[in-house]
Structures are given as structure tokens and as C-alpha cells.
Amino acid sequence: MSGGTRLRPPRNWLDQRVMGWWRAQVAVLTAVVVVPLLVLGLLIAPARPWFLIPAAVLAVLGLVALVLLPPWWFRIHRWEVTDQAVYTRGGVLWQVWRVAPMSRIQTVDTARGPLQRAFGLSTVTVTTASSAGAVKIEGLDHEQAADLAEELTRITHETPGDAT
């Protein structure tokens, strides 16, 4: 990478509300699996154990995930923007460290799904010329994400390069 841009640990944490957003995602995912099993177990008496036992096991696993995973994810995910690059660190089982030099940035987008809006959060997506795909910073305060997108747009406009 040119201009002294190198992979290093990002300095910024995500917004604390991201843990609530992640918990909501885990809860929805758990409910999508558990609720149909419960309904089928209640409606089909001969097969009740075949539906209710897996529903109970999955509900317990979902509750454990709801409690343990978001704080762990919060400790792992970091981000930072400098005049030279966007740095991110994430991943669960495989940690992914990304650096996107400003000269390679093509577009900067913000997005807010329904759950993110409920928690006042946004995602900033930095599209680059990299074959690895876009760099995403999920779990930012909505206003912070808008300011970050504006800052990245300004920096990339002032940075020489062709973003290819």
C-alpha cells in the first residue's frame, strides 16, 4: 500500500446500542425457528415431542447467544478513519482486518434497516476497487454515520488517485 498506509488496529468502538441491535437480530432469528416448531408441536399431538424438544433446545441456545454473543462481538469490532485510509476489524471465528486507502474509495453510502432505525443506528458502506468487496462499519450512531459519510466524501475528493 502506498503513502504509508498500513494495516493497524482501529481505535474507535461501535456505539454501545449496537449490542441491543445484535440482541434483537438474534431474538428474531431464534423466533423464526422456534415459533413454527412450537405451533406445530401444539397442533400435531402425536408428533409433539419431535417439535417441542427441539424448540426448547433452540430457545435455550438462542437465549445463551442473546446474552453472551453481543458483548463478545462488541469487543472485537472496531473502526477508524484517517486522512489516509478507513480501517476496520471484525469477524467472529475468523477476525477480518481491512484497510481501504482513500485513493481507492469509489462510493460512500449509509443505510438503516428497520431494526437499526429502532436503535438509532446506521451502517456506513465504503465501496472500493478491491476484489474483497466493500468495507462496512455497522452499528454507528445515525448522526455519526452521516457525519462520517460527509467526511469520507470530503477526504476522498481531496485525495489524488483514480479509485481503480
DSSP file with accessible surface (Angstrom, degrees, kcal/mol):
  #  RESIDUE AA STRUCTURE BP1 BP2  ACC     N-H-->O    O-->H-N    N-H-->O    O-->H-N    TCO  KAPPA ALPHA  PHI   PSI    X-CA   Y-CA   Z-CA
    1    1 A M              0   0  149      0, 0.0     3,-0.4     0, 0.0     2,-0.1   0.000 360.0 360.0 360.0 145.1    0.0    0.0    0.0
    2    2 A S    >   +     0   0   89      1,-0.2     3,-1.4     2,-0.1     0, 0.0  -0.385 360.0  32.1 -94.7 166.2    1.3    3.4   -0.8
    3    3 A G  T 3  S-     0   0   71      1,-0.3    -1,-0.2    -2,-0.1     3,-0.1   0.731 125.6 -64.1  67.4  23.6    1.7    6.6    1.1
    4    4 A G  T 3  S+     0   0   68     -3,-0.4     2,-0.5     1,-0.3    -1,-0.3   0.615  89.1 150.1  78.6   8.8    2.4    4.9    4.5
    5    5 A T    <   +     0   0   11     -3,-1.4     2,-0.3    79,-0.1    -1,-0.3  -0.654  18.5 161.3 -76.6 123.7   -1.0    3.3    4.7
    6    6 A R        -     0   0  169     -2,-0.5     2,-0.2    -3,-0.1    79,-0.0  -0.976  45.5 -89.8-143.7 158.6   -0.7    0.0    6.6
    7    7 A L        +     0   0   85     -2,-0.3    92,-0.1    92,-0.1    80,-0.0  -0.480  58.4 148.6 -69.2 129.0   -2.8   -2.4    8.5
    8    8 A R        -     0   0   49     -2,-0.2    -2,-0.0     0, 0.0     0, 0.0  -0.972  54.1 -73.0-154.6 163.6   -3.1   -1.5   12.2
    9    9 A P        -     0   0   78      0, 0.0     2,-0.1     0, 0.0    70,-0.1  -0.424  50.1-124.8 -64.7 128.1   -5.6   -1.8   15.0
   10   10 A P        -     0   0    4      0, 0.0    70,-0.2     0, 0.0    78,-0.1  -0.421  13.0-146.4 -69.1 152.7   -8.5    0.7   14.6
   11   11 A R        +     0   0  167     -2,-0.1     2,-0.3    67,-0.1    69,-0.2   0.725  64.1  85.3 -94.7 -25.8   -9.1    3.0   17.5
   12   12 A N  E     -A   79   0A  63     67,-2.4    67,-2.2     1,-0.0     2,-0.2  -0.646  59.8-146.7 -93.3 140.2  -12.9    3.5   17.6
   13   13 A W  E     -A   78   0A 117     -2,-0.3    65,-0.2    65,-0.2     3,-0.1  -0.539  28.4-106.8 -86.8 160.8  -15.6    1.3   19.2
   14   14 A L        -     0   0   13     63,-0.6   126,-0.2    60,-0.3     2,-0.1  -0.337  51.9 -76.5 -75.3 169.0  -19.0    1.0   17.8
   15   15 A D    >   -     0   0   38    124,-2.0     3,-2.2     1,-0.1     4,-0.3  -0.446  40.2-123.5 -65.5 139.3  -21.9    2.7   19.5
   16   16 A Q  T >  S+     0   0  129      1,-0.3     3,-1.6     2,-0.2     4,-0.5   0.791 107.5  70.7 -56.6 -29.0  -23.0    0.8   22.7
   17   17 A R  T 3> S+     0   0   91      1,-0.3     4,-1.8     2,-0.2     3,-0.5   0.669  76.7  81.9 -65.3 -14.0  -26.5    0.5   21.3
   18   18 A V  H <> S+     0   0    0     -3,-2.2     4,-3.0   121,-0.3    -1,-0.3   0.843  83.2  61.2 -61.1 -29.7  -25.2   -2.0   18.7
   19   19 A M  H <> S+     0   0   28     -3,-1.6     4,-2.4    -4,-0.3    -1,-0.2   0.904 104.0  48.1 -64.9 -38.4  -25.4   -4.7   21.4
   20   20 A G  H  > S+     0   0   23     -3,-0.5     4,-2.4    -4,-0.5    -1,-0.2   0.909 111.8  50.2 -64.9 -39.6  -29.2   -4.2   21.6
   21   21 A W  H  X S+     0   0   13     -4,-1.8     4,-2.1     2,-0.2    -2,-0.2   0.933 111.7  47.3 -64.4 -45.0  -29.4   -4.3   17.8
   22   22 A W  H  X S+     0   0   13     -4,-3.0     4,-2.4     1,-0.2    -1,-0.2   0.900 111.0  52.0 -63.2 -40.3  -27.4   -7.5   17.7
   23   23 A R  H  X S+     0   0   86     -4,-2.4     4,-2.8    -5,-0.2    -2,-0.2   0.913 108.4  51.1 -62.0 -41.4  -29.6   -9.0   20.5
   24   24 A A  H  X S+     0   0   21     -4,-2.4     4,-2.6     2,-0.2    -1,-0.2   0.907 109.6  50.4 -62.6 -40.2  -32.7   -8.1   18.5
   25   25 A Q  H  X S+     0   0   77     -4,-2.1     4,-2.5     2,-0.2    -2,-0.2   0.919 112.0  46.9 -63.5 -43.4  -31.3   -9.9   15.4
   26   26 A V  H  X S+     0   0   17     -4,-2.4     4,-2.8     2,-0.2     5,-0.2   0.919 112.4  50.8 -64.1 -41.6  -30.5  -13.0   17.5
   27   27 A A  H  X S+     0   0   46     -4,-2.8     4,-2.8     2,-0.2    -2,-0.2   0.922 111.7  46.6 -62.7 -44.0  -34.0  -12.9   19.0
   28   28 A V  H  X S+     0   0   82     -4,-2.6     4,-2.5     2,-0.2    -2,-0.2   0.938 113.3  48.7 -64.1 -45.6  -35.7  -12.6   15.6
   29   29 A L  H  X S+     0   0  118     -4,-2.5     4,-1.1     1,-0.2    -2,-0.2   0.922 113.6  47.0 -60.8 -42.6  -33.5  -15.4   14.2
   30   30 A T  H >X S+     0   0   33     -4,-2.8     4,-3.1     1,-0.2     3,-0.6   0.934 112.2  49.8 -64.0 -44.4  -34.3  -17.6   17.2
   31   31 A A  H 3X S+     0   0   43     -4,-2.8     4,-2.2     1,-0.2    -2,-0.2   0.878 103.1  60.2 -64.3 -36.8  -38.1  -16.8   17.0
   32   32 A V  H 3< S+     0   0   95     -4,-2.5    -1,-0.2     1,-0.2    -2,-0.2   0.840 116.9  32.8 -60.5 -31.3  -38.2  -17.6   13.2
   33   33 A V  H <X S+     0   0   67     -4,-1.1     4,-1.1    -3,-0.6    -2,-0.2   0.880 122.7  44.0 -90.3 -43.7  -37.0  -21.1   14.1
   34   34 A V  H  X S+     0   0   13     -4,-3.1     4,-2.6     1,-0.2     5,-0.2   0.907 105.1  58.7 -74.9 -41.7  -38.7  -21.7   17.5
   35   35 A V  H  X S+     0   0   76     -4,-2.2     4,-2.8    -5,-0.3     5,-0.2   0.927 106.0  47.5 -61.1 -47.0  -42.2  -20.3   16.9
   36   36 A P  H  > S+     0   0   64      0, 0.0     4,-2.8     0, 0.0    -1,-0.2   0.910 112.3  51.2 -61.1 -37.0  -43.1  -22.7   14.0
   37   37 A L  H  X S+     0   0   35     -4,-1.1     4,-2.5     2,-0.2    -2,-0.2   0.912 111.3  47.9 -63.6 -41.9  -41.8  -25.6   16.0
   38   38 A L  H  X S+     0   0   75     -4,-2.6     4,-2.3     2,-0.2     5,-0.2   0.934 112.6  48.3 -62.7 -45.6  -44.0  -24.6   18.9
   39   39 A V  H  X S+     0   0   71     -4,-2.8     4,-2.1     1,-0.2    -2,-0.2   0.942 114.0  45.9 -61.7 -47.3  -47.0  -24.1   16.7
   40   40 A L  H  X S+     0   0   66     -4,-2.8     4,-2.5    -5,-0.2    -1,-0.2   0.904 111.7  52.7 -63.1 -39.2  -46.5  -27.5   15.1
   41   41 A G  H  < S+     0   0    0     -4,-2.5    -1,-0.2    -5,-0.2    -2,-0.2   0.868 112.2  44.8 -63.9 -36.4  -45.9  -29.1   18.4
   42   42 A L  H  < S+     0   0  115     -4,-2.3    -1,-0.2    -5,-0.2    -2,-0.2   0.821 118.3  43.3 -76.6 -30.3  -49.1  -27.7   19.8
   43   43 A L  H  < S+     0   0  132     -4,-2.1     2,-0.8     1,-0.2    -2,-0.2   0.793 110.5  53.2 -86.6 -29.8  -51.2  -28.6   16.7
   44   44 A I    ><  -     0   0   72     -4,-2.5     3,-0.8    -5,-0.2     4,-0.3  -0.788  65.1-176.0-113.3  89.4  -49.9  -32.1   16.0
   45   45 A A  G >  S+     0   0   55     -2,-0.8     3,-1.5     1,-0.2    -1,-0.2   0.872  78.9  54.1 -57.0 -43.7  -50.3  -34.1   19.2
   46   46 A P  G 3  S+     0   0  118      0, 0.0    -1,-0.2     0, 0.0     4,-0.1   0.839 116.2  39.6 -63.9 -27.2  -48.7  -37.4   18.0
   47   47 A A  G X> S+     0   0   24     -3,-0.8     4,-1.1    -7,-0.2     3,-0.6   0.292  81.6 117.2-102.6  11.9  -45.5  -35.5   17.0
   48   48 A R  H X> S+     0   0   95     -3,-1.5     4,-3.3    -4,-0.3     3,-1.1   0.880  75.1  47.0 -50.8 -50.9  -45.5  -33.1   19.9
   49   49 A P  H 3> S+     0   0   71      0, 0.0     4,-1.7     0, 0.0    -1,-0.3   0.876 107.3  58.6 -62.4 -32.7  -42.1  -34.3   21.4
   50   50 A W  H <4 S+     0   0  205     -3,-0.6    -2,-0.2     1,-0.2    -9,-0.1   0.715 118.8  30.1 -68.7 -20.5  -40.5  -34.2   18.0
   51   51 A F  H <X S+     0   0   46     -3,-1.1     4,-1.8    -4,-1.1    -1,-0.2   0.791 120.0  48.4-102.6 -41.8  -41.3  -30.5   17.7
   52   52 A L  H  X S+     0   0   50     -4,-3.3     4,-2.6    -5,-0.2     5,-0.2   0.870 107.1  54.2 -74.7 -34.9  -41.3  -29.2   21.3
   53   53 A I  H  X S+     0   0  109     -4,-1.7     4,-2.6    -5,-0.3     5,-0.2   0.968 112.6  42.6 -65.3 -50.2  -38.0  -30.7   22.4
   54   54 A P  H  > S+     0   0   49      0, 0.0     4,-2.9     0, 0.0     5,-0.2   0.902 113.3  54.8 -61.3 -35.4  -36.0  -29.1   19.5
   55   55 A A  H  X S+     0   0    1     -4,-1.8     4,-2.3     1,-0.2    -2,-0.2   0.928 110.1  45.8 -61.9 -42.8  -38.0  -25.9   20.1
   56   56 A A  H  X S+     0   0   55     -4,-2.6     4,-2.4     2,-0.2    -1,-0.2   0.924 113.7  48.2 -66.0 -44.6  -36.9  -25.9   23.8
   57   57 A V  H  X S+     0   0   79     -4,-2.6     4,-2.5     1,-0.2    -2,-0.2   0.939 114.3  46.0 -61.7 -46.4  -33.3  -26.7   23.0
   58   58 A L  H  X S+     0   0   66     -4,-2.9     4,-2.5    -5,-0.2    -1,-0.2   0.867 110.7  53.6 -66.8 -34.5  -33.1  -24.0   20.3
   59   59 A A  H  X S+     0   0   32     -4,-2.3     4,-2.4    -5,-0.2    -1,-0.2   0.924 110.2  47.0 -64.8 -42.9  -34.8  -21.5   22.6
   60   60 A V  H  X S+     0   0   87     -4,-2.4     4,-2.5     2,-0.2    -2,-0.2   0.932 113.1  48.6 -64.1 -44.5  -32.2  -22.1   25.3
   61   61 A L  H  X S+     0   0  104     -4,-2.5     4,-2.7     1,-0.2    -2,-0.2   0.902 110.9  51.7 -61.9 -40.2  -29.4  -21.8   22.8
   62   62 A G  H  X S+     0   0    8     -4,-2.5     4,-2.6     2,-0.2    -1,-0.2   0.907 109.4  49.2 -62.5 -41.1  -30.9  -18.6   21.5
   63   63 A L  H  X S+     0   0  107     -4,-2.4     4,-1.7     2,-0.2    -2,-0.2   0.904 111.2  49.3 -65.1 -41.3  -31.1  -17.2   25.0
   64   64 A V  H  X S+     0   0   72     -4,-2.5     4,-2.9     2,-0.2     5,-0.4   0.937 113.1  47.0 -61.9 -45.6  -27.5  -18.1   25.7
   65   65 A A  H  X S+     0   0   22     -4,-2.7     4,-1.8     1,-0.2    -2,-0.2   0.901 108.3  56.8 -61.9 -39.4  -26.5  -16.4   22.4
   66   66 A L  H  < S+     0   0   41     -4,-2.6    -1,-0.2     1,-0.2    -2,-0.2   0.869 116.2  35.5 -59.6 -36.9  -28.6  -13.4   23.2
   67   67 A V  H  < S+     0   0   91     -4,-1.7    -2,-0.2    -3,-0.2    -1,-0.2   0.908 126.8  32.2 -84.9 -44.8  -26.6  -12.9   26.5
   68   68 A L  H  X S+     0   0  110     -4,-2.9     4,-1.2    -5,-0.2    -3,-0.2   0.849 109.4  56.8 -89.3 -37.9  -23.1  -14.0   25.5
   69   69 A L  H  X S+     0   0   48     -4,-1.8     4,-3.1    -5,-0.4     5,-0.3   0.929  97.1  56.5 -70.5 -47.6  -22.5  -13.1   21.9
   70   70 A P  H  > S+     0   0    0      0, 0.0     4,-2.6     0, 0.0    -1,-0.2   0.918 108.5  46.9 -56.6 -43.8  -23.2   -9.3   21.7
   71   71 A P  H  > S+     0   0   38      0, 0.0     4,-1.7     0, 0.0    -2,-0.2   0.906 114.6  48.8 -63.4 -35.6  -20.7   -8.3   24.3
   72   72 A W  H  X S+     0   0   91     -4,-1.2     4,-1.2     2,-0.2     3,-0.2   0.945 112.5  47.1 -65.4 -48.6  -18.1  -10.6   22.7
   73   73 A W  H  X S+     0   0   42     -4,-3.1     4,-2.4     1,-0.2     3,-0.3   0.892 108.3  57.0 -59.2 -38.8  -18.8   -9.1   19.2
   74   74 A F  H  < S+     0   0   20     -4,-2.6   -60,-0.3    -5,-0.3    -1,-0.2   0.888 105.1  50.6 -62.1 -38.9  -18.6   -5.6   20.7
   75   75 A R  H  < S+     0   0  141     -4,-1.7    -1,-0.2    -5,-0.2    -2,-0.2   0.798 114.6  45.0 -67.6 -27.5  -15.1   -6.2   22.0
   76   76 A I  H  < S+     0   0   10     -4,-1.2     2,-0.3    -3,-0.3    -2,-0.2   0.893  94.8  80.8 -84.7 -43.3  -14.0   -7.5   18.5
   77   77 A H     <  +     0   0   43     -4,-2.4   -63,-0.6    11,-0.1     2,-0.3  -0.536  54.2 154.9 -79.4 126.2  -15.5   -4.9   16.2
   78   78 A R  E     -AB  13  89A  53     11,-2.1    11,-2.2    -2,-0.3     2,-0.3  -0.940  15.8-174.2-140.6 165.4  -13.6   -1.6   15.7
   79   79 A W  E     +AB  12  88A  13    -67,-2.2   -67,-2.4    -2,-0.3     2,-0.3  -0.980   4.5 177.8-156.7 160.5  -13.2    1.1   13.1
   80   80 A E  E     - B   0  87A  13      7,-2.1     7,-3.4    -2,-0.3     2,-0.4  -0.937  13.5-153.6-164.4 146.8  -11.2    4.3   12.4
   81   81 A V  E     + B   0  86A  21     -2,-0.3     2,-0.2     5,-0.2     5,-0.2  -0.996  19.4 169.7-125.0 130.0  -10.9    6.8    9.6
   82   82 A T        -     0   0   22      3,-2.7    -2,-0.0    -2,-0.4    20,-0.0  -0.723  53.2 -94.1-121.8-179.9   -7.8    8.9    8.9
   83   83 A D  S    S+     0   0  102     -2,-0.2     3,-0.1     1,-0.2    19,-0.1   0.703 125.7  42.9 -68.4 -17.1   -6.8   11.1    6.1
   84   84 A Q  S    S-     0   0   99      1,-0.3    18,-2.7    17,-0.1    19,-0.4   0.784 121.5 -13.3 -97.7 -33.5   -5.1    8.1    4.5
   85   85 A A  E     - C   0 101A   0     16,-0.3    -3,-2.7    17,-0.1     2,-0.5  -0.987  52.8-109.0-162.4 167.0   -7.5    5.2    5.0
   86   86 A V  E     -BC  81 100A   0     14,-2.1    14,-2.5    -2,-0.3     2,-0.4  -0.946  36.7-163.4-106.2 126.8  -10.6    3.6    6.5
   87   87 A Y  E     +BC  80  99A   8     -7,-3.4    -7,-2.1    -2,-0.5     2,-0.3  -0.928  11.9 172.6-114.1 135.8   -9.6    0.8    9.0
   88   88 A T  E     -BC  79  98A  15     10,-2.4    10,-2.8    -2,-0.4     2,-0.4  -0.984  14.0-169.5-138.4 152.1  -12.0   -1.9   10.3
   89   89 A R  E     +BC  78  97A  41    -11,-2.2   -11,-2.1    -2,-0.3     2,-0.2  -0.994  30.2 125.9-137.1 133.7  -11.7   -5.0   12.4
   90   90 A G  E     + C   0  96A  10      6,-2.4     6,-2.8    -2,-0.4     2,-0.1  -0.833   6.8 114.5-159.9-160.2  -14.4   -7.5   12.8
   91   91 A G        -     0   0   21      4,-0.3     4,-0.2    -2,-0.2   -15,-0.0  -0.112  42.5-133.3  99.6 159.7  -15.4  -11.2   12.4
   92   92 A V  S    S+     0   0   57      2,-0.4     3,-0.2    -2,-0.1    -2,-0.0   0.714  96.3   7.8-114.2 -71.0  -16.4  -13.8   14.9
   93   93 A L  S    S+     0   0  136      1,-0.3     2,-0.6     2,-0.0    -2,-0.0   0.879 139.1  38.9 -81.3 -40.3  -14.5  -17.0   14.4
   94   94 A W  S    S-     0   0  202      2,-0.0    -2,-0.4     0, 0.0     2,-0.3  -0.952  86.7-138.8-110.5 116.6  -12.2  -15.5   11.8
   95   95 A Q        -     0   0   93     -2,-0.6     2,-0.5    -4,-0.2    -4,-0.3  -0.562  16.1-157.5 -75.8 135.6  -11.0  -12.0   12.5
   96   96 A V  E     -C   90   0A  72     -6,-2.8    -6,-2.4    -2,-0.3     2,-0.5  -0.972   8.2-170.4-118.1 122.4  -11.0   -9.8    9.5
   97   97 A W  E     -C   89   0A  84     -2,-0.5     2,-0.4    -8,-0.2    -8,-0.2  -0.953  12.8-176.5-109.8 129.0   -8.9   -6.6    9.4
   98   98 A R  E     -C   88   0A  49    -10,-2.8   -10,-2.4    -2,-0.5     2,-0.4  -0.965  14.7-172.7-128.4 145.7   -9.5   -4.3    6.4
   99   99 A V  E     -C   87   0A  21     -2,-0.4   -12,-0.2   -12,-0.2   -92,-0.1  -0.997   3.5-169.0-134.6 129.9   -7.8   -1.1    5.3
  100  100 A A  E     -C   86   0A   3    -14,-2.5   -14,-2.1    -2,-0.4     5,-0.1  -0.938  19.7-139.0-120.2 104.3   -9.2    0.9    2.4
  101  101 A P  E >>  -C   85   0A  21      0, 0.0     3,-2.0     0, 0.0     4,-0.5  -0.359  19.2-122.5 -60.3 143.0   -6.9    3.7    1.2
  102  102 A M  G >4 S+     0   0    3    -18,-2.7     3,-1.2     1,-0.3   -17,-0.1   0.850 111.1  61.8 -56.3 -34.6   -8.7    6.9    0.4
  103  103 A S  G 34 S+     0   0   33    -19,-0.4    60,-1.5     1,-0.3    -1,-0.3   0.675 103.8  50.5 -69.0 -12.9   -7.4    6.8   -3.1
  104  104 A R  G <4 S+     0   0   91     -3,-2.0    25,-1.1    59,-0.2     2,-0.3   0.495  81.9 113.1-101.1  -5.5   -9.2    3.5   -3.7
  105  105 A I  E <<  +D  128   0B  11     -3,-1.2    23,-0.3    -4,-0.5     3,-0.1  -0.513  33.2 171.8 -74.6 130.9  -12.7    4.6   -2.4
  106  106 A Q  E     +     0   0B 101     21,-3.5     2,-0.3     1,-0.4    22,-0.2   0.796  63.6   3.8-103.7 -45.7  -15.3    4.8   -5.1
  107  107 A T  E     -D  127   0B  64     20,-1.4    20,-2.4     2,-0.0     2,-0.4  -0.981  52.6-153.4-142.0 156.9  -18.6    5.4   -3.2
  108  108 A V  E     +D  126   0B  27     -2,-0.3     2,-0.3    18,-0.2    18,-0.2  -0.997  23.4 175.5-130.3 123.7  -19.7    6.0    0.4
  109  109 A D  E     -D  125   0B  84     16,-2.7    16,-3.1    -2,-0.4     2,-0.4  -0.931  19.3-151.8-127.4 153.6  -23.2    5.0    1.4
  110  110 A T  E     -D  124   0B  70     -2,-0.3     2,-0.3    14,-0.2    14,-0.2  -0.944  16.8-176.4-119.7 147.3  -25.2    4.9    4.6
  111  111 A A  E     -D  123   0B  53     12,-2.2    12,-2.7    -2,-0.4     2,-0.4  -0.992  12.0-169.1-142.6 148.6  -28.1    2.5    5.3
  112  112 A R        -     0   0   75     -2,-0.3    10,-0.1    10,-0.2    -2,-0.0  -0.918   8.8-162.0-141.4 110.9  -30.6    2.0    8.1
  113  113 A G     >  -     0   0   29     -2,-0.4     4,-2.8     1,-0.1     5,-0.2  -0.283  41.9 -93.3 -79.3 174.8  -32.8   -1.1    8.3
  114  114 A P  H  > S+     0   0   97      0, 0.0     4,-1.9     0, 0.0     5,-0.1   0.903 126.9  45.9 -58.3 -43.2  -35.9   -1.2   10.4
  115  115 A L  H  > S+     0   0   62      2,-0.2     4,-1.3     1,-0.2     6,-0.2   0.904 112.1  51.2 -68.0 -39.8  -34.1   -2.6   13.4
  116  116 A Q  H >>>S+     0   0   11      1,-0.2     5,-2.9     2,-0.2     4,-0.5   0.920 108.7  51.8 -62.1 -42.7  -31.2   -0.2   13.1
  117  117 A R  H ><5S+     0   0  133     -4,-2.8     3,-1.1     1,-0.2    -1,-0.2   0.897 104.8  56.7 -59.8 -39.8  -33.7    2.7   13.0
  118  118 A A  H 3<5S+     0   0   81     -4,-1.9    -1,-0.2     1,-0.3    -2,-0.2   0.824 114.1  39.3 -61.9 -29.3  -35.3    1.4   16.2
  119  119 A F  H <<5S-     0   0   64     -4,-1.3    -1,-0.3    -3,-0.5    -2,-0.2   0.369 114.7-114.3-100.8   3.0  -31.9    1.6   17.9
  120  120 A G  T <<5S+     0   0   17     -3,-1.1    22,-2.2    -4,-0.5     2,-0.2   0.807  72.3 133.2  71.2  30.5  -30.9    4.9   16.2
  121  121 A L  E   < - E   0 141B   0     -5,-2.9     2,-0.3    20,-0.2    -1,-0.2  -0.697  34.7-171.1-114.6 164.2  -28.0    3.2   14.3
  122  122 A S  E     - E   0 140B   0     18,-2.5    18,-2.2    -2,-0.2    17,-0.5  -0.948  18.8-128.4-145.0 165.4  -26.7    3.2   10.8
  123  123 A T  E     -DE 111 138B   8    -12,-2.7   -12,-2.2    -2,-0.3     2,-0.5  -0.965  13.7-153.1-117.3 133.2  -24.2    1.4    8.6
  124  124 A V  E     -DE 110 137B   0     13,-2.3    13,-2.9    -2,-0.4     2,-0.5  -0.935  11.4-162.8-104.0 125.4  -21.6    3.2    6.5
  125  125 A T  E     -DE 109 136B  22    -16,-3.1   -16,-2.7    -2,-0.5     2,-0.7  -0.956   3.7-164.3-112.8 122.5  -20.5    1.2    3.4
  126  126 A V  E     -DE 108 135B   0      9,-3.5     9,-3.0    -2,-0.5     2,-0.5  -0.931   9.4-157.0-107.5 109.4  -17.3    2.2    1.7
  127  127 A T  E     +D  107   0B  43    -20,-2.4   -21,-3.5    -2,-0.7   -20,-1.4  -0.768  18.9 175.0 -90.7 130.6  -17.1    0.7   -1.8
  128  128 A T  E     -D  105   0B  12     -2,-0.5   -23,-0.2   -23,-0.3     5,-0.1  -0.684  48.1-100.8-124.0 179.9  -13.6    0.4   -3.1
  129  129 A A  S    S+     0   0   31    -25,-1.1     2,-0.2    -2,-0.2   -24,-0.1   0.271  82.3 122.7 -84.3  13.0  -11.8   -1.1   -6.2
  130  130 A S    >   -     0   0   47      3,-0.2     3,-1.2   -26,-0.2    -2,-0.2  -0.506  65.2-140.6 -80.3 143.2  -10.9   -4.1   -4.1
  131  131 A S  T 3  S+     0   0  135      1,-0.2    -1,-0.1    -2,-0.2     3,-0.1   0.663  99.5  72.6 -73.2 -13.4  -11.9   -7.6   -5.0
  132  132 A A  T 3  S-     0   0   67      1,-0.2    -1,-0.2     3,-0.0     2,-0.1   0.583 104.9-127.3 -76.6  -9.4  -12.6   -8.2   -1.3
  133  133 A G    <   -     0   0   31     -3,-1.2    -1,-0.2    -5,-0.1    -3,-0.2  -0.358  45.0 -19.4  95.4-174.4  -15.7   -6.1   -1.6
  134  134 A A        -     0   0   37     -7,-0.1     2,-0.5    -2,-0.1    -7,-0.2  -0.255  56.0-124.9 -70.8 154.5  -17.0   -3.1    0.4
  135  135 A V  E     -E  126   0B   1     -9,-3.0    -9,-3.5     2,-0.0     2,-0.4  -0.894  30.5-161.8 -98.5 125.0  -15.8   -2.1    3.8
  136  136 A K  E     -E  125   0B 121     -2,-0.5     2,-0.6   -11,-0.2   -11,-0.2  -0.926  17.8-166.6-114.7 137.2  -18.8   -1.8    6.2
  137  137 A I  E     -E  124   0B   4    -13,-2.9   -13,-2.3    -2,-0.4     3,-0.3  -0.931  22.2-175.1-116.8  99.8  -18.9   -0.1    9.5
  138  138 A E  E     +E  123   0B  79     -2,-0.6   -15,-0.2   -15,-0.2  -120,-0.1  -0.704  55.2  37.8 -95.2 149.8  -22.1   -1.3   11.2
  139  139 A G  E    S+     0   0B   0    -17,-0.5  -124,-2.0    -2,-0.3     2,-0.3   0.795  72.7 145.5  86.1  32.2  -23.5    0.0   14.4
  140  140 A L  E     -E  122   0B   0    -18,-2.2   -18,-2.5    -3,-0.3    -1,-0.3  -0.748  59.7 -96.1 -96.8 149.1  -22.8    3.7   14.3
  141  141 A D  E  >  -E  121   0B  44     -2,-0.3     4,-2.9   -20,-0.2   -20,-0.2  -0.347  39.2-118.8 -55.6 140.8  -25.0    6.4   15.7
  142  142 A H  H  > S+     0   0   57    -22,-2.2     4,-2.0     1,-0.2     5,-0.2   0.903 113.3  44.4 -55.9 -45.5  -27.1    7.7   12.9
  143  143 A E  H  > S+     0   0  119    -23,-0.2     4,-2.5     2,-0.2    -1,-0.2   0.908 113.0  51.7 -67.2 -39.7  -25.8   11.2   13.1
  144  144 A Q  H  > S+     0   0   75      1,-0.2     4,-2.7     2,-0.2    -2,-0.2   0.899 108.8  51.5 -63.0 -39.7  -22.2   10.0   13.5
  145  145 A A  H  X S+     0   0    0     -4,-2.9     4,-2.6     2,-0.2    -1,-0.2   0.913 110.0  48.7 -63.7 -42.5  -22.7    7.8   10.3
  146  146 A A  H  X S+     0   0   42     -4,-2.0     4,-2.1    -5,-0.2    -2,-0.2   0.926 113.5  47.0 -63.7 -43.8  -24.0   10.8    8.4
  147  147 A D  H  X S+     0   0   98     -4,-2.5     4,-2.7     2,-0.2    -2,-0.2   0.901 112.0  51.0 -63.5 -40.5  -21.0   13.0    9.5
  148  148 A L  H  X S+     0   0    5     -4,-2.7     4,-3.1     2,-0.2     5,-0.2   0.922 108.8  50.4 -64.2 -43.2  -18.6   10.1    8.7
  149  149 A A  H  X S+     0   0   15     -4,-2.6     4,-2.2     1,-0.2    -1,-0.2   0.919 112.4  47.7 -61.3 -41.3  -20.1    9.8    5.2
  150  150 A E  H  X S+     0   0  142     -4,-2.1     4,-2.3     2,-0.2    -2,-0.2   0.927 112.8  48.3 -65.1 -43.6  -19.7   13.5    4.7
  151  151 A E  H  X S+     0   0   75     -4,-2.7     4,-3.0     1,-0.2     5,-0.2   0.925 111.7  49.2 -63.0 -44.7  -16.1   13.5    6.0
  152  152 A L  H  X S+     0   0    0     -4,-3.1     4,-2.8     1,-0.2     5,-0.3   0.899 109.9  51.9 -63.1 -39.0  -15.2   10.5    3.8
  153  153 A T  H  X S+     0   0   80     -4,-2.2     4,-1.9    -5,-0.2    -1,-0.2   0.933 112.1  46.2 -62.4 -43.9  -16.6   12.2    0.8
  154  154 A R  H  X S+     0   0  113     -4,-2.3     4,-1.8     2,-0.2    -2,-0.2   0.952 114.7  46.4 -63.4 -48.6  -14.6   15.3    1.5
  155  155 A I  H  X S+     0   0    5     -4,-3.0     4,-0.9     1,-0.2    -2,-0.2   0.923 113.1  48.4 -63.3 -44.3  -11.4   13.4    2.1
  156  156 A T  H  < S+     0   0   35     -4,-2.8     3,-0.4     1,-0.2    -1,-0.2   0.868 108.9  54.1 -67.2 -32.8  -11.7   11.2   -1.0
  157  157 A H  H  < S+     0   0  168     -4,-1.9    -1,-0.2    -5,-0.3    -2,-0.2   0.877 112.8  43.8 -65.4 -35.3  -12.4   14.3   -3.1
  158  158 A E  H  < S+     0   0  125     -4,-1.8    -1,-0.2    -5,-0.2    -2,-0.2   0.564  97.7  90.9 -85.5 -10.1   -9.2   15.9   -1.9
  159  159 A T  S  < S-     0   0   39     -4,-0.9     2,-0.1    -3,-0.4   -75,-0.0  -0.766  77.0-128.4 -92.4 125.5   -7.2   12.7   -2.2
  160  160 A P        +     0   0  113      0, 0.0     2,-0.2     0, 0.0    -2,-0.1  -0.389  60.9  90.0 -68.8 148.3   -5.4   12.1   -5.5
  161  161 A G  S    S-     0   0   61      1,-0.1   -57,-0.1    -2,-0.1    -2,-0.0  -0.690  72.0-112.2 144.1 166.1   -6.0    8.8   -7.2
  162  162 A D        -     0   0  117     -2,-0.2   -58,-0.1     2,-0.2    -1,-0.1   0.391  39.5-128.8-111.4   2.6   -8.3    7.1   -9.6
  163  163 A A              0   0   19    -60,-1.5   -59,-0.2     1,-0.2    -2,-0.0   0.804 360.0 360.0  57.2  31.1  -10.1    4.7   -7.3
  164  164 A T              0   0   92    -61,-0.2    -1,-0.2   -36,-0.0    -2,-0.2  -0.853 360.0 360.0-126.0 360.0   -9.4    1.8   -9.6
